[in-house]
C-alpha cells in the first residue's frame, strides 16, 4: 500500500494516544476513517480533529472485549464507507501484578481486551479487507511482546500472543496469495495514558518490586519518551514498506537487539536490575 488517499481505515482505541495520532495522520493523507473507543467524549474530539482534513469520519462506542459489538461495528463500517482497506487493532490496557498476586478477574479482563479484541477485530474485518483488493491488518503488540519483565506477566502474555497470532496470519495470507497483508507493531515507551489507566495489584507489586502502584506508574511514565505522533508516522511507514514487524523507539530497538543476542540470558539481567531497584 503506497498511498492512503481515499482508503478506508478502521481504528480501535482512537480516543487517545497512538489511536488518535493514527486517525489524524491518516486523515491528513486523505484516508477516510471508522473510529471506535469506550471513551465517547474523547473519541468525538479525535473525530473533530480528523474531520478537519475533509475526510469522512464515523465513530462508534465500542468495548473490544465484546465480540458481537466488534462484528456489528465492522458491518456498520462497510455500510458507511464500503469495504475497509486497513484495520488498526490498537485498543489495549495494562496490568501491574505478580503472577501469583493477579486476580482471575483481572487476568480475564486484560486477555479479553488485549488479545481477544485483536483476534475478533482481525477476523471481523478480514472479509472486507479481501473485498477491497488492497488490505492490511495492523496489530499493536508491545516491546513486552519481545521481552518479559517482572510484574507484567499478564501483559506479557497478551502481547506475546498478539505477536504469534499476527505472524501466523501474515504467513497464511501469503500462502493463500490474498490481497491482504499483516504487520505486528512493537512500541517501546510511548507518551500515552496507558500507565495512568492501568490496574495494579498493590500488594504483589510492593512485594515484587518494592514499589507501590503510584510509584510504579510514575516510574513507567518517566520511560515514555516517544510521542504518539512519531509512533503513528513510524507505523504508517511500516505499512507502506509492507513490514512484518515495526519497532517504535530507541528503547524497543535496544531491547529487541538484547533479546536477539541473549535470548535467555536477558532474563537474568532483568531480574538483577529488579533486585537492585528494591534496595
N, C-alpha and C positions, 0 to 999 in steps of 0.2 A: 504494500500500500504506500504509494509515493505521495499522495495528497489526501487531505481530509476535507477538501472542498466538496460541499453537497453530499457528504456522507452522513450517516446517522449513527450516533453513539449513545449507548445506554450506560449509565454510571450509578453504582450504588455508593452510599456514604458520601453523597455530593454536597452535603450541607456545610462541610468544613474541610480543612486540611488538604490532603492530596486530591480528594474528590472534587472539592470546589476549584482548586487550581487547574485540574484537568478540564473541567467544564469551561472555565473562562478561556484557557489556552486554545481548546478546540474550537470554541465559538469564534475566537479571533481569526481562525483559519478557515472559517466558513462551514463548520460542521454543525448539523442540527442535533439537538440533544433531548434525550429522555432521562430525567434525573429522579433519583429516589433517596429517601433518608427517613429515619424515625423523627428527626427534628424538623418539623414542617416550617417553623418560623425562619430558621436559618436557611433552610432549603429555598424558601421564597427569595431570600437575599441573593443566593447564588444564581437563581433563575433570572433575577432582575439584572445582575451584573453581566451574565452571559447574553441575555436577550438584547442588551445594548449594542451588540455587534450585528444585529439584524438577522439572526438565525432563528429558526423555530425552536422553542423550548417548552417542553411539557414536564410536569412534576407529579410525583406520587408519594404519598405517605407509605413507607414500606419497612417492615421488620424482616430482615433477610433470614431470620430463623423460621419464618412461616413459608413453607414450601408452596402452598396453594397461592399465597399472595404474590410470590415471585412469578409464578406462571401466569397469573392474572395480569400482572404488570407487563410481562413480555407481550401478552396478547394486546394490551392497550397501546403499547409502543408500536406494534405493527399496524394497528388500526389508525393511529395518529400520524405516523411518519412513513409507513411502508417498512419493509424488512430492515432491521438494524445491520450495520456493517461492523460495528465494534461493540463489545461489551466489556466494561471495566468492573470486575468484581473486587471492589475496593473496601467495602464496609468491614470494620473489624473492631475488636475490643481487646483489652489486656487484663491479665490476672496475675497478681503477685502473691504467691503462696508456695510452700513446700509441697512435695508430692503427698506426704502424709497429712499435712495440715489442710489441704484444699477440700472443700465440701463437695459431695456428689452433685449438689445443685449447681455450684459454680463451674464444675467440670463440664456438665451438660450445657450450661449457658454459653461458655466460650466455644465449645465444639460446634454447637448449633449455629452460631454466628460466623465464626472464622473459617470453619471447614464446610459444613453443610450449606451455608449461604453461598459459598463459591461453587460447590457442586451443583446446586439447584439453579443458580444463576447461569452457569455454563450450559447445562442441559436444556434449560428453558429457551435460551436464545439460539442454540446451535441450528435448528431448522431455518431460522431467519437468516443467520449468517451464511448458510449454504445457499439459500434462495437469492441473497444479494449478489452472489457471484464473486464477491471480494470481501471476505470476513476475517475478523481477528478477535481472539479471546485474550484478554489481558488480566491475569490473576495476580493479586498482590499477596505475596508471601512476606518475608522479612529476612534480615540478616540472621534472625533467630530461627530461620528455616535452613540455615547453613551450619550454625554452631549452637550448641546447647549451653545454657548457663543456669546456675542455681537460682531457685525461686521462680523460674519461668518455665517449669516443666510442662504445664498445661498449654501455655502459649507456644512453646517449642513444638509440642505435639501437633497443634493445629497448623503451624506454619511449615513444618516438615511435610505434613500431609498434603497441603496445598502444592508444595513443590513436586512431590511424587505424582499427584493427580495431574498437574499441568504438563509435566514432562512426558508422561504416558499419553496424554491427549495429543500432544504435538506429534508424537510418533505415529499414533493411529491415524491422524488426519493425513500425514504424509503417505502412509501405506495405502490409504483409500484415494489418494490424489484429490482430496477435497479442496474446494476453493476457499479454504479457511485455514488459518494458522493460529498458533498459540504462543504466548510469551509469559514467563514467570518473572515477577519483579521482586527484588530483594532490597528494600530500603534499609539504610542504617538509621541513625538518629535524625528524624525529620521533625521540624518545628510544627507539631500539631497538638491537639488536645487529648491524645490517647492516654497519656500518663495520668492526667487530671481526672479522666473519666474511668480509669481502671478500677477494678475491685481488688482489694488487698485483704489477706488474712494476717492481721497484725501480729498475732501470737507466733505463728510459724515463721513469718518474715523476721521478727525480732530474734528468734532462736537461731535462724539460719544465717542471717547477715549482720545481726547486731543493730539493726535499724528498724524504726517503726515505719508505718505507711507514709506519713507526711515527709519524713526524711528521705525515704526511698523515692517518692515522687519528685522531690526537689533534685536529688542526685541524677535521676534519669533525665530530667528536663535540661540539666546542665550539659548533657551529652548530645542534645538535639542541636546540631549545627547547620544542617542543610534546610533551606527553605522549601516549603511545599511547591512554590512556583518553579524553583530549579528542578525539583523532583519530577514535576509534570513534564517539563521540557525534555528531561532525560528519558522518561518513559516513552514519549512520542517519537523521539529519535530511535529508540529501540524498535518500535513498531515499524517505522519507515525502513529500518535495516532488516526487518524480519528476524530479530534476535531471539534466540531461545531463552536466554537469561539476561536480565538487566540488573546491574548493581548500582545502587544510588548512594553517593557519598564516599569520601575517603575512608571512613571507618568500615563501610561494607567491603570495599576493595581490600583493606588490610586484613580483615577477619577472613575473607574468602581465601586470600593467599596463605594465611597462617594455617587454616584447615587443610589446604592442599599440601603444604609442606609437612605438617604434623597432624595427620588425620585422627590420631588417638591421643598423642602427647599433649595436644592443646588443652585437653580436659584437666590435666594436672596443673597446667599454668593457671587456668581459670580458678580451680579450687584453691590454689596457693594465694592468688590475689584476693579471693573472698576471705580467706582466713586472716590475711594481713589487714584487711579493712576493718575487721572486728576488734583489732587491738586498740 
